[in-house]
């Protein structure tokens, strides 16, 4: 006949606590920022620039050697050299976090420290495994347009 001892009860409860802790601290994607967290069809446009061809910014808004992140549109626009504008998806290729700043010639992801070159979106500092996805923009009449 088996006897339930205080030791087996304490060990069992401790095991459940550790399991719950590990599950809560698991290495999954950030809840609100993962690539599959929201479907395009379910997401409202959020701003007029979310539509293809809409004005995103004025060229004067994007500093030479820097850039600007447009959260609602999920895009980052850079100006590596005077008059040369580039655009990339603002989702980090490591875990899908949103990049949040452009400084010192790199696009920075705050989650794990990945950095990307403003000229071509290539990884300059990991852990991101691949470059940022390129996005199409046009410059017309002093404005930067999506698509």
Secondary structure, 3 states (H helix, E strand, C coil): CCCCCHHHHHHHHHHHHHHHHHHHCCCCCCCCCCCCCCCCCCCCCCCHHHCCCCEEEEHHHCCCCEEEEECCCCEEEEEEECCEEEEEECECCCCCCEEEEEECCEEEECCCCCEEECCCCCEEECCCCCCCCECCEEEECCEEEEC
